[in-house]
Amino acid sequence: MIGLRPYQEDVVNKARQAIQRGKKRIALVLGCGAGKSVIAGNIARMATEKHNDVMIYYLNNNYRNGSDILNFAKNIIRTNGY
């Protein structure tokens, strides 16, 4: 496992707190090079260690504006029944 930087640990902790408050869908937005893959991997590892399901979606630079991102999210919700 790759160790997390302090700001990455903060992101993971905030995501966990949101889940504990009952949130089912969480969006994490970080800048280029912030370690989004490392953070997502850490969250997925912790979830699977507790035998919980986790689904992680990545948006890349193909989504250039807010409406593209919103349509992507709506498709996820419609396709997966959330």
Residue pairs with C-beta under 8 A, 6 or more apart in sequence:
1 42
1 45
2 38
2 41
2 42
4 12
4 35
4 38
4 39
4 42
5 35
7 34
8 34
8 35
8 38
8 39
8 42
11 28
11 30
11 39
12 39
12 42
12 43
12 46
15 26
15 28
15 43
16 43
16 46
18 26
19 26
24 82
25 82
28 36
28 39
28 40
30 36
30 39
36 58
40 56
40 58
43 54
43 56
44 54
44 56
47 53
47 54
48 54
55 80
57 72
57 76
59 69
59 72
62 68
63 69
63 72
76 82
